[in-house]
Amino acid sequence: MERSAFADRALTRRFPEVGARLPCVRLCDLPTPVTRAEKIALEAGTGPLFVKRDDQSSTLYGGNKPRKLEWALGAAQAGGRQRVMTFGGLGTNHGLATALFAVRLGLACHVVLVDQPVDAHVRRRLQELLAVGAELHYGKNLPGAALQALRILARHPRTEIVPTGGSSDTGVVGCIDAGLELAEQVSRGELPEPARLYVAVGTGGTAAGLAAGLALAGLRTRVVGVLVTDILPPNPRKLDRLARRGLRLLARAGAPVEAKRVALELELETGHVGNGYGHRTERGSWAVELAERLEGLHLETTYTGKTLGALLVREQDRDEPVLFWNSYSSVHPEGPLPDWPDLPRPFHALFQTES
């Protein structure tokens, strides 16, 4: 995981000057493959359905998070930071990925957590966070999380903040790279140019970056971001701003990009959050079961299940090729987990009541 210019990234093949000026650490094994989900398409009545297997983005921990962290943690290291801080729900995938990779890079990692429905997955995730070396802080809600963050910064003022979901300017750059990577796969004939690409939207950095990358590559694919959160949910204007912030960062690094002139094909699909972040929906659970039964594709009910469910409803009886971006990791930390009493005391009540 050394800092490098990375000539093997789609982004640096297109803009070599960026690789020389933007720090990055190697966390991913790219490109991730594209597969065809013929059985799901047949049963759900959609056109040709392809899956971008970003669940395999890293042998340590996959999904969309390592793509953002390559650039976000690269910036932290280049700035001489010794610790990072990030945020998420109790069952956060982003928090786990950040802690896992940060600690491997020799950085201390604070993870500030807010409430979501507590189940066996959430309890295991808290134990996994502790096992990989995260320093956990229970904010409960947004004001409490802000207070916890201020306390951490008071003790460690040079802490690098990695925003929730990794959706910073540098994080978006990692997803622009992903869009360019997909465009290269289309040009090699690995899949036809998708009419639409469906991806989960929590903080929105992945959807924004993908739309920017595809636009830079000249593809007409429309990115459909499926909103899965009611906690500070992004709107279309925020997604547009995120994309253009990433593009402006590339321009400052020397890429011949005019952020204002890039025409983004990006929309936000709502109506799939259900009762709130982390709550299951009937359609999302159906999509999870369908993917596992027909394709052996393991999804979850918070992000990717809701996203595939939205795709299958919207694409029914259409015949255009579409792409599902699997942002959930199929690789998980191994090894023994600590006992829950080893967690900081504020988390103990989450294990002492049944859900």
QUIWO-V118963 format. One record per residue. N is the residue number from 1. PSI is psi in whole degrees, 0 to 359 (NA if undefined). D_FIRST is the distance of its C-alpha to the first C-alpha in whole Angstrom. Layout:
[[N/PSI/D_FIRST] [N/PSI/D_FIRST]]
This chain:
[[1/50/0] [2/151/4] [3/135/7] [4/163/9] [5/337/12] [6/72/11] [7/347/15] [8/5/15] [9/144/15] [10/322/18] [11/315/18] [12/341/17] [13/322/20] [14/321/23] [15/80/22] [16/329/20] [17/332/21] [18/318/19] [19/332/16] [20/341/17] [21/337/18] [22/120/16] [23/146/12] [24/146/9] [25/144/6] [26/108/5] [27/337/6] [28/157/9] [29/96/11] [30/155/14] [31/156/17] [32/149/18] [33/163/22] [34/132/25] [35/163/28] [36/133/31] [37/72/33] [38/323/37] [39/319/38] [40/315/37] [41/319/38] [42/314/42] [43/323/42] [44/348/41] [45/37/43] [46/176/41] [47/189/40] [48/126/37] [49/126/34] [50/153/31] [51/124/27] [52/114/24] [53/62/22] [54/354/19] [55/342/19] [56/25/17] [57/338/14] [58/146/12] [59/349/12] [60/315/11] [61/122/14] [62/202/15] [63/190/18] [64/344/18] [65/314/16] [66/329/12] [67/317/13] [68/320/14] [69/334/12] [70/320/9] [71/321/12] [72/315/13] [73/331/11] [74/318/10] [75/321/14] [76/314/14] [77/317/11] [78/331/13] [79/4/17] [80/20/16] [81/148/16] [82/347/16] [83/155/17] [84/161/17] [85/137/20] [86/181/20] [87/158/23] [88/177/25] [89/170/27] [90/329/28] [91/29/26] [92/125/23] [93/319/20] [94/317/19] [95/320/19] [96/314/18] [97/316/14] [98/313/14] [99/316/15] [100/310/13] [101/322/9] [102/313/11] [103/321/12] [104/333/8] [105/1/7] [106/17/11] [107/134/13] [108/148/16] [109/118/17] [110/132/21] [111/117/22] [112/125/25] [113/145/27] [114/164/30] [115/147/33] [116/169/33] [117/132/35] [118/124/34] [119/190/34] [120/324/32] [121/315/29] [122/316/29] [123/318/30] [124/321/27] [125/321/24] [126/319/25] [127/323/25] [128/319/22] [129/315/21] [130/320/22] [131/325/20] [132/357/17] [133/13/18] [134/146/19] [135/112/22] [136/142/24] [137/129/27] [138/106/30] [139/339/31] [140/303/34] [141/180/34] [142/315/33] [143/322/35] [144/323/34] [145/319/31] [146/320/31] [147/317/33] [148/318/30] [149/318/28] [150/322/30] [151/318/31] [152/316/27] [153/330/27] [154/324/30] [155/326/28] [156/78/25] [157/341/26] [158/24/22] [159/133/21] [160/125/19] [161/121/20] [162/110/18] [163/161/22] [164/131/23] [165/359/21] [166/18/18] [167/64/21] [168/179/21] [169/314/21] [170/322/17] [171/320/17] [172/325/20] [173/319/18] [174/329/16] [175/333/19] [176/317/21] [177/319/18] [178/320/19] [179/319/23] [180/325/22] [181/315/21] [182/320/24] [183/322/26] [184/322/25] [185/324/25] [186/316/29] [187/332/29] [188/356/29] [189/17/31] [190/339/29] [191/157/31] [192/162/33] [193/119/33] [194/144/33] [195/322/36] [196/148/34] [197/125/30] [198/130/30] [199/147/27] [200/144/28] [201/111/28] [202/287/27] [203/341/26] [204/355/26] [205/323/23] [206/311/22] [207/317/26] [208/314/26] [209/319/23] [210/316/24] [211/319/28] [212/317/26] [213/317/24] [214/321/27] [215/319/30] [216/326/28] [217/351/28] [218/12/32] [219/151/32] [220/6/34] [221/132/33] [222/125/33] [223/122/31] [224/105/33] [225/122/31] [226/113/32] [227/128/32] [228/9/32] [229/150/32] [230/10/35] [231/106/33] [232/55/33] [233/137/33] [234/153/32] [235/173/35] [236/323/35] [237/321/35] [238/319/32] [239/319/30] [240/317/31] [241/319/30] [242/314/27] [243/316/27] [244/332/28] [245/318/26] [246/319/23] [247/321/25] [248/325/26] [249/319/23] [250/318/22] [251/319/26] [252/334/25] [253/2/22] [254/356/25] [255/139/25] [256/71/28] [257/132/29] [258/102/32] [259/321/30] [260/335/34] [261/352/35] [262/121/32] [263/110/34] [264/135/33] [265/92/34] [266/130/33] [267/160/35] [268/120/35] [269/120/36] [270/179/38] [271/10/40] [272/9/37] [273/329/36] [274/225/39] [275/2/40] [276/175/37] [277/131/33] [278/350/32] [279/139/36] [280/152/36] [281/155/38] [282/317/41] [283/320/39] [284/318/36] [285/322/36] [286/317/38] [287/321/36] [288/315/33] [289/318/36] [290/315/37] [291/319/33] [292/315/33] [293/319/36] [294/328/36] [295/358/33] [296/28/31] [297/119/28] [298/114/27] [299/186/28] [300/170/29] [301/352/31] [302/318/30] [303/291/28] [304/328/28] [305/315/31] [306/325/33] [307/313/31] [308/322/33] [309/317/36] [310/317/36] [311/312/36] [312/328/38] [313/313/41] [314/328/40] [315/1/40] [316/132/43] [317/12/45] [318/160/43] [319/11/43] [320/149/40] [321/136/36] [322/161/34] [323/132/30] [324/122/29] [325/107/25] [326/101/24] [327/5/22] [328/137/22] [329/133/19] [330/4/21] [331/132/18] [332/152/19] [333/140/18] [334/166/20] [335/169/21] [336/147/24] [337/147/25] [338/157/27] [339/148/30] [340/329/31] [341/345/33] [342/347/30] [343/157/29] [344/145/30] [345/323/34] [346/339/34] [347/350/32] [348/323/35] [349/335/37] [350/341/35] [351/352/36] [352/358/39] [353/146/41] [354/145/41] [355/NA/40]]
